[in-house]
Amino acid sequence: MKKTLLKDWWKYLLGVAIIIFHVLPIYVLVVMAFKSMSDSSSLLSLPEKVYTANFVKVFQSGNIPSALRNTIIVTVCVLLIEIVVGGLASYPLSRNKSKWNGLIKGIIMGIMMIPSLSILVGVYSLLVSIKGISTLWGIILVSSAFGLPMTIYLFTNFIGAIPPSLDEASAIDGCGVAQTFFYIILPQLKPVTVTIVILNGVSIWNEYAYSLYILQKPKMYTLTLMISQYFSAGGKDLNGAAAAACVAIFPLIIAYIFLQKYFIQGTIDSAVKG
């Protein structure tokens, strides 16, 4: 054991460095959230006095509850659309082995490579024409479209490893294609579904660029847009922004703690079965 540790010391050193690299920003964020604006101590030092007024101001402003509600609505609706539509699209792609299906999968993979901001002008113009600006359904539609390629890719790989005999047995029992998918296939997709919920959910929760252009009314702001209001031309409230950011990331941390087992399993299974 000792020889192994001495031989692989650089691996442990690298692991510690990676952990510090990821934990340090979170540490600084939490420390700043509990400091007052008059506290001039180092960013890495603990607060001279625990200052909770930043969190009080965040909730008293009334912006957090509204932004949190909008963010939850957008995230839940987008994930539901991606899981249902992505699953229904992946089922025939994984079961029907044809050159056209291969072409469609290739196109989907190609779409995943396109940077979303490169088509911002076109998407914005389209939303203006259909009156989707300053509406939650506008950002839901856009976020769903950008998240579907990866959802279809993961679902297709996972469904491809499920024995087709289950489909045949279901058909013999009188189930249609939709019934087979929702009652037989979808329940077996829990690990990869959790993976999609975490990966796409975090992306939607933290989305800023498209929200900045689409959600122009303050009452439609999501958490990321609300936090950006702490950095205005009139001044910067770094401590208030840190407190708001802590509130924003707390639900994600709780969700990951409860779903991490399925997330790891789904990620490994999708990679191996792909």
Long-range contacts (C-beta under 8 A, 24 or more apart in sequence): 29-242, 29-245, 29-246, 30-242, 30-246, 32-238, 32-239, 32-242, 33-239, 33-242, 33-243, 33-245, 33-246, 35-239, 36-239, 37-237, 37-238, 37-239, 51-239, 54-239, 54-240, 54-242, 54-243, 55-243, 55-246, 55-247, 57-240, 57-243, 58-240, 58-243, 58-244, 58-247, 63-221, 63-226, 63-229, 64-223, 64-226, 64-244, 64-247, 66-219, 66-221, 67-221, 67-222, 67-223, 67-225, 67-226, 68-223, 68-247, 68-248, 70-136, 70-215, 70-220, 70-221, 70-222, 71-205, 71-222, 71-223, 71-248, 73-136, 74-136, 74-139, 74-140, 74-143, 74-204, 74-222, 75-201, 75-204, 75-205, 77-136, 77-140, 77-144, 78-140, 78-143, 78-144, 78-147, 78-200, 78-204, 79-196, 79-197, 79-200, 79-201, 79-204, 81-140, 81-144, 82-144, 82-147, 82-148, 82-151, 82-196, 82-200, 83-151, 83-193, 83-196, 83-197, 85-144, 85-148, 86-148, 86-151, 86-152, 86-155, 86-196, 87-155, 87-181, 87-185, 87-186, 87-189, 88-181, 89-148, 89-152, 89-155, 90-151, 90-152, 90-155, 90-156, 90-159, 91-155, 91-159, 91-177, 91-181, 91-185, 93-152, 93-156, 94-155, 94-156, 94-157, 94-159, 94-160, 95-159, 95-164, 95-167, 105-153, 105-156, 108-149, 108-152, 108-153, 109-149, 109-153, 111-149, 112-149, 112-150, 112-153, 116-146, 116-209, 116-210, 117-209, 120-209, 120-210, 120-213, 123-210, 124-213, 124-214, 127-214, 132-214, 133-214, 133-216, 134-214, 134-215, 134-216, 134-217, 134-220, 135-214, 135-220, 136-215, 136-220, 138-214, 138-215, 139-207, 139-210, 139-211, 139-214, 139-215, 139-222, 142-210, 142-214, 143-204, 143-207, 143-210, 147-200, 147-203, 147-204, 150-196, 150-199, 150-200, 151-196, 151-200, 153-274, 154-192, 154-195, 154-196, 154-266, 154-270, 155-189, 155-192, 155-196, 157-270, 157-273, 157-274, 158-189, 158-191, 158-192, 158-266, 158-269, 158-270, 158-273, 159-185, 159-189, 160-273, 161-269, 161-273, 162-188, 190-262, 190-266, 191-262, 191-265, 191-266, 191-269, 192-266, 192-269, 192-270, 193-266, 194-259, 194-262, 194-263, 194-266, 195-262, 195-263, 195-266, 195-267, 195-270, 196-266, 197-259, 198-255, 198-256, 198-259, 198-263, 201-252, 201-255, 202-252, 205-248, 205-251, 205-252, 223-248, 224-248
